[in-house]
Amino acid sequence: MNCIREYTEKNEHLFLSDSASFADRSSRINFEQPCPLRTSYQRDRDRIIHSGAFRRLKHKTQVFLSPEGDRYRTRLTHTLEVAQIARTIARALRLNEDLTEAIALGHDLGHTPFGHAGERVLRELCSNGFYHFKQSLRVVDRLEKEGKGLNLTNEVRNGIERHTGGEPAFTLEGQIVRLADKIAYINHDIEDATAAGVMTEDDIPLFIRQALGFSKSERINSLVTDCVENSKSAISLSDETELVFNKLHSFMFDSVYTNPVCKSEESRAQEMIRILFNHFVDVPEEMPALYREIALTDGVETAVCDYIAGMTDRYAVNMFEELFIPKAWTVK
């Protein structure tokens, strides 16, 4: 049985680039006996997919809060699109697809309910600050498996923590996920905003469409191809494409991300999280056992952030209603 994993590891050295991250050179904080079938990165991917935090992504907001209809993205569908784009780039560059996929699947595990609106209000409330990429690492290190964590490889952990902002990941696979995340969310946000009637494809400035493409698939293909052609010692776009891509992001910021239609429920969602946060800081004993234990070791605010960040949109709403909305009653 050991031959299966070892055969895969040997094939990595035969077929992958010298710049790739090889599974047989990976490391974990806590040593584990190797799996007879799966490499370390395949094992990490499976642990993430089977985690509770991954399942909850299907009920967490991407851009539109509580949208009507099933066509809009959630954190889960966004995550799957990032993984697909990242694997395409990794395959073309002969880098490690398993590592790339594991990072992509885990990169948003720490996202709050109600998207970045929830993240901003927790950052405001918690004295230690709050950033979803740091929380994603905390989820896999500290919160999953009833506080035992997933014991992922350091390469996956680093890629998750550095998928946005700050220093790039130390692996090229982690850097791929960082770019794939941007490519995915810009393009699917355009599609969701078009479906919501917030904008049309024709609203995108013509010079951007001429440079990147006139449809979602054309834009993704242009950006992925440009990345493959221009990535050498680091993962990057050409200067010209990066400039146009940044212009597209600025257009989306002005037209969608700050649009009153998209943000119509944001203030109420943030107020809900604010009330829940203050409530559980005052009565931490009402949180589940795991978070009560964290309150004793890491502080009450950290425990409350962990609890609220792990909630889905609907769970947060239901919790708020249970705690603060009067229940109907009848006289028998």
NORCOR-V296013 format. One record per residue. N is the residue number from 0. RES is the residue in one letter. SS is DSSP state (H for helix, E for strand, L for the rest). OMEGA is omega as a letter, one per 20 degrees, with the letter a starting at -180 (* if undefined). D_CENTER is the distance of its C-alpha to the mean C-alpha in Angstrom with 2 decimals. Layout:
n:N res:RES ss:SS omega:OMEGA d_center:D_CENTER
n:N res:RES ss:SS omega:OMEGA d_center:D_CENTER
//
This chain:
n:0 res:M ss:L omega:r d_center:34.35
n:1 res:N ss:H omega:a d_center:33.24
n:2 res:C ss:H omega:a d_center:34.19
n:3 res:I ss:H omega:r d_center:31.23
n:4 res:R ss:H omega:a d_center:28.61
n:5 res:E ss:H omega:r d_center:31.02
n:6 res:Y ss:H omega:r d_center:31.70
n:7 res:T ss:H omega:a d_center:28.03
n:8 res:E ss:H omega:r d_center:27.84
n:9 res:K ss:H omega:r d_center:31.08
n:10 res:N ss:H omega:r d_center:29.88
n:11 res:E ss:H omega:a d_center:26.92
n:12 res:H ss:H omega:r d_center:29.59
n:13 res:L ss:H omega:a d_center:31.68
n:14 res:F ss:H omega:a d_center:29.26
n:15 res:L ss:L omega:r d_center:26.38
n:16 res:S ss:L omega:r d_center:26.82
n:17 res:D ss:L omega:r d_center:28.13
n:18 res:S ss:L omega:a d_center:25.03
n:19 res:A ss:L omega:r d_center:22.75
n:20 res:S ss:L omega:a d_center:21.47
n:21 res:F ss:L omega:a d_center:23.74
n:22 res:A ss:H omega:a d_center:22.90
n:23 res:D ss:H omega:r d_center:26.34
n:24 res:R ss:H omega:a d_center:25.72
n:25 res:S ss:L omega:r d_center:22.54
n:26 res:S ss:L omega:r d_center:22.80
n:27 res:R ss:E omega:r d_center:21.58
n:28 res:I ss:L omega:r d_center:22.41
n:29 res:N ss:L omega:a d_center:24.51
n:30 res:F ss:L omega:r d_center:26.49
n:31 res:E ss:L omega:r d_center:26.43
n:32 res:Q ss:L omega:a d_center:28.87
n:33 res:P ss:L omega:r d_center:27.47
n:34 res:C ss:L omega:a d_center:26.83
n:35 res:P ss:L omega:a d_center:29.72
n:36 res:L ss:L omega:a d_center:27.67
n:37 res:R ss:L omega:r d_center:24.18
n:38 res:T ss:L omega:a d_center:23.21
n:39 res:S ss:H omega:a d_center:21.08
n:40 res:Y ss:H omega:r d_center:17.96
n:41 res:Q ss:H omega:r d_center:18.70
n:42 res:R ss:H omega:r d_center:19.12
n:43 res:D ss:H omega:r d_center:15.74
n:44 res:R ss:H omega:a d_center:14.11
n:45 res:D ss:H omega:r d_center:16.35
n:46 res:R ss:H omega:r d_center:15.71
n:47 res:I ss:H omega:a d_center:11.97
n:48 res:I ss:H omega:a d_center:12.96
n:49 res:H ss:L omega:a d_center:15.72
n:50 res:S ss:L omega:r d_center:13.99
n:51 res:G ss:H omega:a d_center:14.31
n:52 res:A ss:H omega:r d_center:10.84
n:53 res:F ss:H omega:r d_center:9.67
n:54 res:R ss:H omega:a d_center:12.59
n:55 res:R ss:H omega:a d_center:11.94
n:56 res:L ss:H omega:a d_center:8.87
n:57 res:K ss:H omega:r d_center:11.82
n:58 res:H ss:H omega:r d_center:13.33
n:59 res:K ss:L omega:a d_center:10.78
n:60 res:T ss:E omega:r d_center:11.42
n:61 res:Q ss:L omega:r d_center:9.86
n:62 res:V ss:L omega:a d_center:12.93
n:63 res:F ss:L omega:r d_center:16.02
n:64 res:L ss:L omega:r d_center:16.83
n:65 res:S ss:L omega:a d_center:18.75
n:66 res:P ss:L omega:r d_center:19.62
n:67 res:E ss:L omega:r d_center:22.63
n:68 res:G ss:L omega:a d_center:22.36
n:69 res:D ss:L omega:a d_center:20.09
n:70 res:R ss:L omega:a d_center:19.31
n:71 res:Y ss:L omega:a d_center:16.43
n:72 res:R ss:L omega:r d_center:12.76
n:73 res:T ss:E omega:r d_center:10.63
n:74 res:R ss:H omega:a d_center:6.96
n:75 res:L ss:H omega:a d_center:8.42
n:76 res:T ss:H omega:r d_center:10.34
n:77 res:H ss:H omega:a d_center:7.85
n:78 res:T ss:H omega:r d_center:6.06
n:79 res:L ss:H omega:r d_center:9.78
n:80 res:E ss:H omega:r d_center:10.80
n:81 res:V ss:H omega:a d_center:8.72
n:82 res:A ss:H omega:a d_center:10.26
n:83 res:Q ss:H omega:a d_center:13.55
n:84 res:I ss:H omega:a d_center:13.83
n:85 res:A ss:H omega:r d_center:12.97
n:86 res:R ss:H omega:r d_center:15.52
n:87 res:T ss:H omega:r d_center:18.03
n:88 res:I ss:H omega:a d_center:18.02
n:89 res:A ss:H omega:a d_center:18.27
n:90 res:R ss:H omega:a d_center:21.08
n:91 res:A ss:H omega:a d_center:22.94
n:92 res:L ss:L omega:a d_center:22.91
n:93 res:R ss:L omega:r d_center:23.87
n:94 res:L ss:L omega:a d_center:21.04
n:95 res:N ss:L omega:a d_center:19.57
n:96 res:E ss:H omega:a d_center:17.63
n:97 res:D ss:H omega:r d_center:17.00
n:98 res:L ss:H omega:a d_center:15.39
n:99 res:T ss:H omega:a d_center:13.30
n:100 res:E ss:H omega:a d_center:12.17
n:101 res:A ss:H omega:r d_center:11.51
n:102 res:I ss:H omega:a d_center:9.24
n:103 res:A ss:H omega:a d_center:7.32
n:104 res:L ss:H omega:a d_center:7.35
n:105 res:G ss:H omega:a d_center:6.38
n:106 res:H ss:L omega:a d_center:3.88
n:107 res:D ss:L omega:a d_center:1.93
n:108 res:L ss:L omega:a d_center:5.65
n:109 res:G ss:L omega:a d_center:7.20
n:110 res:H ss:L omega:a d_center:6.64
n:111 res:T ss:L omega:r d_center:10.24
n:112 res:P ss:L omega:r d_center:12.37
n:113 res:F ss:L omega:r d_center:13.34
n:114 res:G ss:H omega:a d_center:10.31
n:115 res:H ss:H omega:r d_center:11.21
n:116 res:A ss:H omega:r d_center:14.71
n:117 res:G ss:H omega:r d_center:14.03
n:118 res:E ss:H omega:a d_center:12.39
n:119 res:R ss:H omega:a d_center:15.51
n:120 res:V ss:H omega:r d_center:17.97
n:121 res:L ss:H omega:r d_center:16.85
n:122 res:R ss:H omega:r d_center:17.08
n:123 res:E ss:H omega:a d_center:20.50
n:124 res:L ss:H omega:a d_center:21.65
n:125 res:C ss:L omega:a d_center:20.76
n:126 res:S ss:L omega:r d_center:23.21
n:127 res:N ss:L omega:a d_center:20.89
n:128 res:G ss:L omega:r d_center:18.26
n:129 res:F ss:L omega:r d_center:14.64
n:130 res:Y ss:L omega:a d_center:11.50
n:131 res:H ss:H omega:a d_center:8.00
n:132 res:F ss:H omega:r d_center:7.52
n:133 res:K ss:H omega:r d_center:10.85
n:134 res:Q ss:H omega:r d_center:10.23
n:135 res:S ss:H omega:r d_center:7.61
n:136 res:L ss:H omega:r d_center:10.64
n:137 res:R ss:H omega:r d_center:12.98
n:138 res:V ss:H omega:a d_center:11.74
n:139 res:V ss:H omega:a d_center:12.52
n:140 res:D ss:H omega:a d_center:15.52
n:141 res:R ss:H omega:a d_center:17.12
n:142 res:L ss:H omega:a d_center:16.15
n:143 res:E ss:H omega:a d_center:15.83
n:144 res:K ss:H omega:r d_center:19.24
n:145 res:E ss:H omega:r d_center:20.99
n:146 res:G ss:H omega:r d_center:20.41
n:147 res:K ss:L omega:a d_center:21.11
n:148 res:G ss:L omega:a d_center:17.63
n:149 res:L ss:L omega:a d_center:16.79
n:150 res:N ss:L omega:a d_center:18.56
n:151 res:L ss:L omega:r d_center:16.31
n:152 res:T ss:E omega:a d_center:17.76
n:153 res:N ss:H omega:r d_center:17.63
n:154 res:E ss:H omega:r d_center:16.40
n:155 res:V ss:H omega:a d_center:13.15
n:156 res:R ss:H omega:r d_center:12.86
n:157 res:N ss:H omega:r d_center:13.63
n:158 res:G ss:H omega:r d_center:11.18
n:159 res:I ss:H omega:a d_center:8.21
n:160 res:E ss:H omega:a d_center:10.06
n:161 res:R ss:L omega:a d_center:11.05
n:162 res:H ss:L omega:r d_center:8.31
n:163 res:T ss:L omega:r d_center:9.47
n:164 res:G ss:L omega:r d_center:13.02
n:165 res:G ss:L omega:a d_center:15.80
n:166 res:E ss:L omega:r d_center:17.08
n:167 res:P ss:L omega:r d_center:15.66
n:168 res:A ss:L omega:a d_center:14.98
n:169 res:F ss:L omega:r d_center:18.38
n:170 res:T ss:L omega:r d_center:17.82
n:171 res:L ss:H omega:r d_center:17.92
n:172 res:E ss:H omega:r d_center:15.37
n:173 res:G ss:H omega:r d_center:12.80
n:174 res:Q ss:H omega:r d_center:14.09
n:175 res:I ss:H omega:a d_center:13.71
n:176 res:V ss:H omega:r d_center:9.93
n:177 res:R ss:H omega:r d_center:10.05
n:178 res:L ss:H omega:a d_center:12.47
n:179 res:A ss:H omega:r d_center:11.13
n:180 res:D ss:H omega:r d_center:8.00
n:181 res:K ss:H omega:r d_center:10.89
n:182 res:I ss:H omega:a d_center:13.15
n:183 res:A ss:H omega:a d_center:11.15
n:184 res:Y ss:H omega:r d_center:10.39
n:185 res:I ss:H omega:a d_center:13.90
n:186 res:N ss:H omega:r d_center:15.62
n:187 res:H ss:H omega:r d_center:14.30
n:188 res:D ss:H omega:r d_center:14.72
n:189 res:I ss:H omega:a d_center:18.24
n:190 res:E ss:H omega:r d_center:18.84
n:191 res:D ss:H omega:r d_center:17.81
n:192 res:A ss:H omega:r d_center:19.84
n:193 res:T ss:H omega:r d_center:22.71
n:194 res:A ss:H omega:a d_center:22.73
n:195 res:A ss:L omega:a d_center:22.91
n:196 res:G ss:L omega:r d_center:25.78
n:197 res:V ss:L omega:a d_center:24.25
n:198 res:M ss:L omega:r d_center:24.97
n:199 res:T ss:L omega:r d_center:26.26
n:200 res:E ss:H omega:a d_center:25.72
n:201 res:D ss:H omega:r d_center:29.07
n:202 res:D ss:H omega:r d_center:27.84
n:203 res:I ss:L omega:a d_center:25.85
n:204 res:P ss:L omega:a d_center:28.37
n:205 res:L ss:H omega:a d_center:30.51
n:206 res:F ss:H omega:r d_center:30.15
n:207 res:I ss:H omega:r d_center:26.36
n:208 res:R ss:H omega:r d_center:26.99
n:209 res:Q ss:H omega:a d_center:29.79
n:210 res:A ss:H omega:a d_center:27.74
n:211 res:L ss:H omega:a d_center:24.52
n:212 res:G ss:L omega:a d_center:25.75
n:213 res:F ss:L omega:r d_center:26.78
n:214 res:S ss:L omega:r d_center:24.15
n:215 res:K ss:H omega:a d_center:20.47
n:216 res:S ss:H omega:r d_center:21.45
n:217 res:E ss:H omega:a d_center:23.73
n:218 res:R ss:H omega:r d_center:21.25
n:219 res:I ss:H omega:r d_center:18.61
n:220 res:N ss:H omega:r d_center:21.56
n:221 res:S ss:H omega:a d_center:22.96
n:222 res:L ss:H omega:r d_center:19.91
n:223 res:V ss:H omega:r d_center:19.26
n:224 res:T ss:H omega:r d_center:23.01
n:225 res:D ss:H omega:r d_center:23.36
n:226 res:C ss:H omega:a d_center:20.71
n:227 res:V ss:H omega:a d_center:22.56
n:228 res:E ss:H omega:a d_center:25.87
n:229 res:N ss:H omega:r d_center:25.11
n:230 res:S ss:L omega:r d_center:23.05
n:231 res:K ss:L omega:r d_center:25.46
n:232 res:S ss:L omega:r d_center:24.95
n:233 res:A ss:L omega:r d_center:21.53
n:234 res:I ss:L omega:a d_center:19.00
n:235 res:S ss:L omega:r d_center:19.99
n:236 res:L ss:L omega:r d_center:21.34
n:237 res:S ss:L omega:a d_center:25.01
n:238 res:D ss:H omega:a d_center:26.09
n:239 res:E ss:H omega:a d_center:27.24
n:240 res:T ss:H omega:r d_center:24.11
n:241 res:E ss:H omega:r d_center:21.88
n:242 res:L ss:H omega:a d_center:24.28
n:243 res:V ss:H omega:r d_center:24.13
n:244 res:F ss:H omega:r d_center:20.33
n:245 res:N ss:H omega:r d_center:20.32
n:246 res:K ss:H omega:r d_center:22.99
n:247 res:L ss:H omega:r d_center:20.91
n:248 res:H ss:H omega:r d_center:18.12
n:249 res:S ss:H omega:r d_center:21.01
n:250 res:F ss:H omega:a d_center:22.41
n:251 res:M ss:H omega:r d_center:19.29
n:252 res:F ss:H omega:a d_center:19.12
n:253 res:D ss:H omega:a d_center:22.78
n:254 res:S ss:H omega:a d_center:22.93
n:255 res:V ss:H omega:a d_center:19.83
n:256 res:Y ss:H omega:r d_center:17.53
n:257 res:T ss:L omega:a d_center:20.69
n:258 res:N ss:L omega:a d_center:22.61
n:259 res:P ss:L omega:r d_center:24.36
n:260 res:V ss:L omega:a d_center:23.74
n:261 res:C ss:L omega:a d_center:19.95
n:262 res:K ss:L omega:a d_center:20.32
n:263 res:S ss:L omega:a d_center:23.33
n:264 res:E ss:L omega:a d_center:21.91
n:265 res:E ss:H omega:a d_center:19.73
n:266 res:S ss:H omega:r d_center:22.54
n:267 res:R ss:H omega:r d_center:23.43
n:268 res:A ss:H omega:r d_center:19.96
n:269 res:Q ss:H omega:r d_center:19.86
n:270 res:E ss:H omega:r d_center:23.38
n:271 res:M ss:H omega:r d_center:22.55
n:272 res:I ss:H omega:r d_center:19.93
n:273 res:R ss:H omega:r d_center:22.51
n:274 res:I ss:H omega:r d_center:25.20
n:275 res:L ss:H omega:r d_center:23.26
n:276 res:F ss:H omega:a d_center:22.40
n:277 res:N ss:H omega:r d_center:26.06
n:278 res:H ss:H omega:a d_center:27.32
n:279 res:F ss:H omega:r d_center:25.58
n:280 res:V ss:H omega:r d_center:26.48
n:281 res:D ss:H omega:a d_center:30.03
n:282 res:V ss:L omega:a d_center:30.04
n:283 res:P ss:H omega:r d_center:27.52
n:284 res:E ss:H omega:r d_center:29.77
n:285 res:E ss:H omega:r d_center:28.41
n:286 res:M ss:L omega:r d_center:24.96
n:287 res:P ss:L omega:a d_center:24.55
n:288 res:A ss:H omega:a d_center:26.11
n:289 res:L ss:H omega:a d_center:23.07
n:290 res:Y ss:H omega:r d_center:22.29
n:291 res:R ss:H omega:r d_center:26.02
n:292 res:E ss:H omega:r d_center:26.19
n:293 res:I ss:H omega:r d_center:23.35
n:294 res:A ss:H omega:a d_center:25.29
n:295 res:L ss:H omega:a d_center:28.27
n:296 res:T ss:H omega:a d_center:26.69
n:297 res:D ss:H omega:a d_center:23.95
n:298 res:G ss:L omega:a d_center:25.29
n:299 res:V ss:H omega:a d_center:25.10
n:300 res:E ss:H omega:r d_center:22.66
n:301 res:T ss:H omega:r d_center:20.05
n:302 res:A ss:H omega:a d_center:20.67
n:303 res:V ss:H omega:r d_center:20.44
n:304 res:C ss:H omega:r d_center:17.08
n:305 res:D ss:H omega:a d_center:15.85
n:306 res:Y ss:H omega:a d_center:17.52
n:307 res:I ss:H omega:a d_center:16.44
n:308 res:A ss:H omega:r d_center:12.72
n:309 res:G ss:L omega:a d_center:12.89
n:310 res:M ss:L omega:r d_center:14.74
n:311 res:T ss:L omega:r d_center:14.01
n:312 res:D ss:H omega:a d_center:15.58
n:313 res:R ss:H omega:r d_center:18.72
n:314 res:Y ss:H omega:r d_center:19.09
n:315 res:A ss:H omega:r d_center:19.08
n:316 res:V ss:H omega:a d_center:21.62
n:317 res:N ss:H omega:r d_center:23.70
n:318 res:M ss:H omega:r d_center:23.76
n:319 res:F ss:H omega:a d_center:24.92
n:320 res:E ss:H omega:a d_center:27.55
n:321 res:E ss:H omega:a d_center:28.78
n:322 res:L ss:H omega:a d_center:29.27
n:323 res:F ss:H omega:a d_center:30.55
n:324 res:I ss:L omega:r d_center:31.77
n:325 res:P ss:L omega:a d_center:35.35
n:326 res:K ss:L omega:r d_center:35.83
n:327 res:A ss:L omega:r d_center:38.45
n:328 res:W ss:L omega:r d_center:41.64
n:329 res:T ss:L omega:r d_center:44.86
n:330 res:V ss:L omega:a d_center:48.40
n:331 res:K ss:L omega:* d_center:49.76
//
